[in-house]
Amino acid sequence: MSLEDSPNVAEREGESGLEGRDPISPAKRKRLQKVFEHASKQMSQDNFDYATELLGQCVAGDPGNLIYAQSYIGNLQKKYKNNRKGANFVVQLSQRGAKNAARKAVNQEKWMDVIRKGLKVLTVNPWDVGTLTAMATASEKMSDDEVELFYLKCALQANMNDPDVNRQCAEALAARGQYDQAIACLHRVEKVRPDDEEVQKLISKFAVQKTIERGGMGKGDPAKTQQQAAVDEGPQIPREEQLKQAIRRTPKNLAGYHELSQYYIDEEQYEKAAEVLEKAYEVSGQDPDVRERWEDVQLRALRQKIIQAQEAVDNGEGEPAQTALAQAQKAMVEKEVEVFEKRVERYPNNLEFKFKLGQRYQMAGRYNDAIKQFQLSRTDPRRKGVCMLCLGQCFQKIKQNRLAKDHYESAIQEIPDRDADNKKMALYLAGKIAMRLDDLEAAEKHLTTLAGLDFTYRDVSTLLDTIAQRQEDNEE
């Protein structure tokens, strides 16, 4: 279901879509926050399309929420690997109607329609300058100042030298008293349009306003103006501390914890992010969605430790590095088993979680438990072949060699040719187990097929020679 077609939260609440929208009720805000938390979980699992749908509902339901807007665009930028161009040209053509509708909505001053149509356009190109500036205009008209500036800065990132974007951004920055940044934007316009007298006038105007406000010569209380100037020119509070202060002010507001944890995630400080989400879990009354977000970050922290330990091993740091790597890998498997056991319990019909739990049991050496999960998850046709391969490996580990052979052969039939790595693995293991069972005909068949695909695969050529020799010996 597309963003355009799905019934978003704002529409279910009966909003008119006009600039004078009603305040968001506490109940609705709570529902939106639940949707956002679920979307955040999907983002952490790289389920970009589902996250886009959920985050689109959040933005449409509360277009003035900066965190929702940042998450929506950040998710899409990550989906397109920050290529700054979005989907291919043909896919972008599919949203031409939405793009035209957004422009039309601007002319008709239907600001919520601009946001909704714009969200649809951004699904195929989150760097679409025209759409971002239109959404900025709509946000400005609805007094959503923070979001307006965010959309404009996104448009600047897409095309730093676009004169129209720089002009719009300069005016927005100046309205907030950020004159230095506004003038910097106008200087970029000046390079493109050196003969534009209006730009020169604006640069002079903003310079004068900056002097007046910083010098205490404007309207109002001069002492207060000078005090504000001192604050503006003084050291800025770091972003991390701002987020911590926000949590201290409203310790029951989960959005603050999520934003601080995301800050740490962006900085790759996963252990700190996990500590924040642990507190959020307590504040939420042990909300399972918050727990899942916390668990995902814990897994990221463990992966980071494995990478660091592997780098130490690669740098030749000896036995201590090898020990640290083994410990990190063991901790990772144990944590993943714990996480996926909870996911399977919470989502009993989700075959993907059953499959992942089976993989973790297999890595932990719990082969009987793994067999149970793989037998359940093999009903998913997309994963049947790999499940049969994993089942063969587990049966072989518990010395059920004939069952292992049967499952390897089923895996060969079920794994598609495009999955070359697993196909070759199934052929190789089927050939070796057949040799162990003295079924030389089957062994020769599987290993010959493998050799036809990749003659350099492991020791396949040696195994074929061994089979040929054993066949000769049997004939004698």
Buried (B, 14 or more C-beta within 10 A) or exposed (E): EEBBEEEBBBBEBEBEBEBEBEEBEEEBBEBBBBBBBBBBBBBBEEBBEBBBBBBBBBBBBBBBBBBBBBBBBBBBBBBBEEEEEBBEEEEBEEBEEBBEBBBEBBEEEBBBBBBBBBBBBBBBBBBBBBBBBBBBBBBBBBEBBBBBBBBBBBBBBBBEEBBBBBBBBBBBBBEEBBBEBBBBBBEBBBEEEEEBEEBEEBBEBBBEBBEEBBEBEEEEEEEEBBEBBEEBEEEEEEEBEEBBEBBEEEEEBBBBBBBBBBBBBEEEBBBBBBBBBBBBBEBBEEBBBBBBBBBBBBBBBBEBBBEBBBEBBEEEEEEEBEEBBEEBBEEBBBBBBEBBBBBBEEEEEBBBBBBBBBBBBBBBEBBEBBBBBBBBBBEBEEBBBBBBBBBBBBBBBEEBBEBBBBBBBBBBEBBEEEBEEBBBBBBBBBBBBBBEBEBBEBBBBBBBBBBEEBEEBEEBEEBBEBBEEBEEEEEE
